[in-house]
């Protein structure tokens, strides 16, 4: 059994006050079980003032964390806030660690970290939870590929770090209060863990034009679609004009991969040579369909794919992430998605929510097998009982 405890604070400058807020709400003496892990989500200012470090030092277990634009737990949702979710259990073991992907070859660093948490010839974890950095040419797919290679495909759930800043500045992850823009944190859960995964999907009828084929791509760069330059292809859909691709970032697209799995991604910019850059890999030969999405889709998918599904399972604990691109589409109503989520979850579900730059959540391929996948423009949830 896993129990989840949550707490929040808006004390940015008063670190002692932040610690008091969190400890008073968690009530660890009465509620903490034998094994625990802390998960923190916060505005970047909480790192700068030392509040994240102070809260981490006060907790008697490891704490992983990440910046975000908005975070929420039951009873509170805000941008200028720090939330803490504590997973605690008598029979589930949590092992946590971190590595710096900017100081070493990323794939090797991730694999060494996993080997420290789950040494060879020992029990394998049942679930991996990660908070990962945003690094050029090493996207969420690369993180999953490194973990799949060393773990044999153990389910991975988590998020790429996010920020409220429009220029993507201030994105950092932390382990026990120590933080860095290149830090990847990993938590391995051992024991009888049976996670349930939920995520929003974008139906094919939202595709603006028929699906096309990525005819040339390298890593996270789309270099041609249907043998056309990306900008020419986008102009044919009305998504670009005379080389102007302003606003392409929040426009999602569906990728259908060779194994039949579907993932939603979005581009974040265009390179000087006209290549489209994305947060995840874009395999050459994959089918691509750009989609039209608005505020109503965001709210409807929250209701249908996550909130109602999670709430229908009854009493549970849930870790929930949503893509910052969805928040962008809500415009001045940016809190509407959280309000919709809270309204459906009610009091039966203990949860922690944060916005992300990319979502890591397993999906079923066309054979019905659960495979790890990286997403954009999605809301994901991991239900723990």
C-alpha positions in Angstrom: 0.0 0.0 0.0 1.2 3.5 -0.8 -0.2 6.6 1.0 0.3 10.1 -0.4 0.7 13.2 1.8 0.6 16.7 0.4 1.5 20.2 1.5 2.1 23.6 0.0 3.5 27.0 0.9 3.5 30.5 -0.6 6.4 31.6 1.6 9.2 32.5 -0.8 11.4 34.8 1.3 10.7 33.4 4.8 12.3 30.0 4.6 11.5 29.2 8.2 7.9 30.0 7.4 8.0 27.7 4.4 9.3 24.8 6.5 6.6 25.4 9.2 3.9 25.4 6.6 5.0 22.1 5.0 5.7 20.3 8.3 2.4 21.4 9.9 0.4 20.1 6.9 2.3 16.8 6.5 2.0 15.8 10.2 4.8 13.3 9.7 5.0 12.0 13.2 1.4 10.6 13.0 1.3 9.7 9.3 4.7 8.6 8.0 5.3 4.9 7.2 8.6 3.0 7.0 9.7 4.1 3.6 9.2 7.5 1.9 10.1 9.8 -0.9 9.3 13.5 -1.4 8.4 15.2 -4.7 8.6 18.9 -4.9 7.2 21.3 -7.6 7.8 25.1 -7.4 8.3 28.5 -9.0 12.0 29.2 -9.7 12.1 31.9 -7.1 11.8 29.2 -4.4 15.2 27.9 -5.5 16.8 31.4 -5.5 15.7 32.2 -1.9 16.7 28.8 -0.5 13.2 27.7 0.4 13.4 24.5 -1.6 16.7 23.6 0.2 15.3 24.4 3.6 12.2 22.3 3.1 14.3 19.4 1.7 16.7 19.5 4.6 13.7 19.4 7.1 12.3 16.2 5.6 13.8 12.9 6.8 13.9 11.3 3.4 15.2 12.0 -0.1 13.4 14.8 -2.1 13.4 15.2 -5.9 12.0 18.3 -7.4 11.5 20.5 -10.5 10.5 24.0 -11.4 7.1 24.6 -13.0 4.8 27.3 -14.1 1.8 26.3 -11.9 1.5 23.6 -9.3 -1.4 22.3 -7.2 -2.5 20.0 -4.4 -5.9 19.7 -2.8 -6.9 23.1 -1.5 -4.4 25.2 -3.4 -3.2 26.0 -6.9 -0.9 28.9 -7.9 2.2 29.9 -9.9 4.1 31.4 -6.9 3.9 28.3 -4.8 5.8 25.3 -3.7 4.1 21.9 -3.3 5.4 18.7 -1.7 4.0 15.3 -2.4 5.2 12.5 -0.1 4.8 8.8 -1.1 5.1 6.7 2.0 4.6 2.9 2.5 5.4 0.1 4.8 6.0 -2.4 2.0 7.2 -0.4 -1.0 10.8 0.7 -1.0 11.9 4.0 -2.7 15.5 4.5 -3.9 16.4 7.9 -5.4 19.4 9.5 -7.0 20.5 12.1 -9.5 23.0 12.6 -12.3 24.1 15.7 -14.3 23.5 15.2 -18.0 25.5 18.3 -18.9 28.7 17.1 -17.3 28.8 13.7 -18.9 27.6 11.7 -21.8 23.8 11.7 -21.1 22.9 8.1 -21.9 25.9 6.7 -20.0 25.1 8.9 -17.0 21.5 7.7 -16.8 22.5 4.1 -17.1 25.0 4.4 -14.3 22.4 6.1 -12.1 19.9 3.3 -12.7 22.6 0.7 -11.9 23.3 2.4 -8.6 19.6 2.3 -7.6 19.0 -1.2 -9.0 22.2 -3.2 -9.1 22.4 -6.1 -11.5 21.2 -9.5 -10.2 18.9 -7.9 -7.6 15.2 -7.3 -7.6 14.0 -5.1 -10.4 11.9 -2.0 -9.7 8.2 -2.1 -10.5 8.1 1.6 -11.6 10.6 4.4 -12.3 9.7 8.0 -11.7 11.9 10.7 -13.3 12.1 14.5 -13.4 14.4 15.3 -16.3 16.0 18.5 -17.7 15.5 20.0 -21.1 18.7 19.5 -23.1 19.3 20.3 -26.8 19.5 17.1 -28.9 18.7 14.9 -26.0 14.9 14.9 -25.6 12.5 12.9 -23.6 12.7 10.0 -26.0 16.5 9.7 -25.4 15.9 9.6 -21.7 13.4 6.7 -22.1 15.8 4.9 -24.6 18.6 5.0 -22.0 16.3 3.7 -19.2 14.8 1.0 -21.5 18.2 -0.2 -22.5 19.4 -0.8 -19.0 16.1 -1.7 -17.2 14.5 -3.9 -19.9 11.5 -1.7 -20.3 10.3 -1.0 -16.8 7.4 1.5 -16.9 8.7 5.1 -16.6 6.5 8.0 -15.5 7.5 11.6 -15.1 8.1 15.0 -16.6 10.6 17.4 -18.3 11.1 20.4 -16.1 9.1 23.6 -16.9 9.2 27.3 -16.2 6.9 30.3 -16.2 9.4 32.3 -18.2 8.5 32.8 -21.9 12.2 32.5 -22.9 12.4 29.1 -21.2 14.9 30.4 -18.6 14.9 29.3 -15.0 14.3 25.6 -15.7 16.0 23.4 -13.0 15.7 20.1 -11.3 16.9 19.4 -7.8 17.8 16.5 -5.5 17.8 17.1 -1.8 17.8 20.9 -2.4 20.9 20.8 -4.7 19.9 22.1 -8.1 21.2 22.4 -11.6 19.7 22.9 -15.1 21.2 19.6 -16.3 20.2 17.4 -13.3 18.1 14.3 -13.9 16.5 12.7 -10.9 15.3 9.1 -10.7 13.2 7.3 -8.2 12.9 3.5 -8.3 9.9 1.9 -6.6 10.4 -1.7 -5.4 7.6 -4.1 -4.3 4.0 -4.8 -5.2 3.3 -1.6 -7.2 0.5 -1.7 -9.7 0.3 1.7 -11.3 -2.5 2.8 -13.6 -1.7 5.3 -16.3 -4.1 7.8 -17.9 -3.4 10.4 -20.6 -5.2 12.6 -23.0 -5.3 11.5 -26.6 -5.9 13.7 -29.7 -8.3 12.0 -32.1 -7.5 11.8 -35.8 -10.5 14.0 -36.7 -8.6 17.0 -35.2 -5.9 16.7 -37.8 -6.0 19.7 -40.1 -5.0 17.8 -43.2 -4.5 14.1 -44.0 -1.5 12.4 -42.3 1.8 12.9 -44.1 5.2 11.2 -43.8 8.3 12.6 -42.3 10.7 12.0 -45.2 13.8 13.3 -43.5 14.6 13.8 -39.9 17.6 13.7 -37.4 16.9 13.3 -33.7 14.5 16.1 -32.9 14.8 18.0 -36.2 12.1 17.6 -38.9 13.9 18.3 -42.2 11.3 17.4 -44.7 7.6 16.3 -44.8 6.3 14.6 -48.0 9.7 15.5 -49.5 8.8 19.2 -49.0 10.8 21.7 -46.8 9.0 22.0 -43.5 8.1 25.6 -44.0 6.7 24.9 -47.5 4.6 22.1 -46.0 3.3 24.3 -43.2 2.4 27.0 -45.7 0.3 24.4 -47.6 -1.7 23.9 -44.4 -2.1 27.6 -43.7 0.2 27.3 -40.6 2.9 29.5 -42.1 3.1 32.4 -44.5 6.1 33.7 -46.4 8.4 31.9 -43.9 6.6 33.3 -40.9 6.0 30.5 -38.4 5.0 32.6 -35.4 2.9 30.5 -33.0 4.1 27.1 -34.3 5.2 26.2 -30.8 1.8 25.4 -29.3 0.5 23.7 -32.4 0.4 20.0 -31.6 0.9 17.1 -34.0 0.2 13.4 -33.9 3.0 11.0 -34.6 2.2 7.4 -35.5 5.3 5.3 -35.1 6.3 2.0 -36.7 5.1 -0.1 -33.8 1.6 1.5 -34.1 1.9 3.6 -31.0 0.5 7.2 -31.2 2.1 10.1 -29.4 1.3 13.8 -29.4 4.2 16.3 -29.8 4.6 20.0 -30.6 7.4 22.0 -32.2 9.1 24.7 -30.1 11.0 26.7 -32.7 12.5 26.6 -36.2 16.2 26.6 -36.9 17.9 29.1 -39.2 18.0 26.5 -41.9 14.3 26.0 -41.7 14.3 22.7 -39.8 11.5 22.3 -37.2 12.7 21.6 -33.7 10.7 19.5 -31.2 11.2 18.4 -27.6 11.2 14.8 -28.6 12.6 12.6 -31.4 10.8 12.6 -34.8 11.6 9.3 -36.5 12.1 9.4 -40.2 9.2 7.5 -41.9 6.7 8.2 -39.1 3.3 9.5 -40.1 2.6 13.1 -38.9 -0.6 15.0 -38.6 -0.8 18.6 -37.4 -3.8 19.3 -35.3 -6.1 22.2 -34.5 -6.7 22.6 -30.8 -8.2 25.2 -28.6 -9.4 25.9 -25.1 -12.5 23.7 -25.4 -10.4 20.7 -26.4 -8.0 21.2 -23.5 -10.9 21.2 -21.0 -12.8 18.4 -22.6 -9.8 16.1 -22.7 -9.1 16.9 -19.1 -12.6 15.8 -18.2 -12.8 12.8 -20.4 -9.3 11.3 -20.4 -8.0 12.0 -16.9 -10.2 13.6 -14.3 -13.3 11.4 -14.7 -11.2 8.2 -15.3 -9.1 8.8 -12.2 -12.1 9.9 -10.1 -14.0 6.8 -11.2 -11.4 4.5 -9.6 -12.3 5.7 -6.1 -9.9 6.5 -3.3 -6.3 6.7 -4.7 -3.2 8.8 -5.0 -2.3 10.4 -8.2 0.7 12.2 -9.7 -0.5 14.4 -12.6 1.4 16.5 -15.2 0.0 18.7 -18.0 1.9 20.2 -20.9 2.6 23.9 -20.7 1.3 24.2 -24.3 -2.2 23.3 -23.0 -1.9 26.1 -20.5 -0.9 28.5 -23.4 -4.1 27.6 -25.3 -6.2 28.6 -22.4 -4.9 32.2 -22.5 -6.3 34.4 -19.8 -8.2 31.3 -18.4 -5.0 29.5 -17.7 -6.3 28.2 -14.3 -9.4 26.6 -16.0 -7.7 23.2 -16.5 -6.8 22.9 -12.9 -10.3 24.0 -11.8 -11.8 21.3 -14.1 -9.4 18.7 -12.6 -10.2 19.6 -9.0 -13.9 19.7 -9.6 -13.9 16.1 -10.9 -11.3 14.6 -8.5 -13.2 15.8 -5.4 -12.0 14.5 -2.0 -11.5 10.8 -3.0 -8.2 11.4 -4.7 -5.0 12.8 -3.1 -3.0 14.4 -5.9 -0.1 16.6 -6.8 -0.2 18.5 -10.1 2.4 20.5 -12.1 2.8 21.8 -15.6 5.6 20.3 -17.7 7.6 20.8 -20.9 7.2 17.2 -21.9 5.4 14.2 -20.4 6.7 10.6 -19.9 3.9 8.1 -19.7 3.6 4.5 -20.9 1.1 3.7 -23.7 -0.2 0.5 -25.4 1.1 -0.3 -28.8 -1.0 -2.0 -31.5 -0.2 -5.4 -29.9 -1.6 -4.2 -26.6 1.8 -4.1 -24.9 2.7 -1.3 -22.6 5.7 0.7 -23.9 7.3 3.8 -22.6 6.6 6.9 -24.6 7.3 10.6 -24.6 4.5 13.1 -25.2 3.8 16.8 -25.7 0.5 18.6 -25.4 -0.8 15.9 -23.1 -2.1 15.6 -19.6 -0.8 12.4 -17.9 -1.7 10.7 -14.6 -0.2 7.9 -12.6 -2.6 6.3 -10.1 -1.1 4.5 -7.1 -3.1 2.4 -4.6 
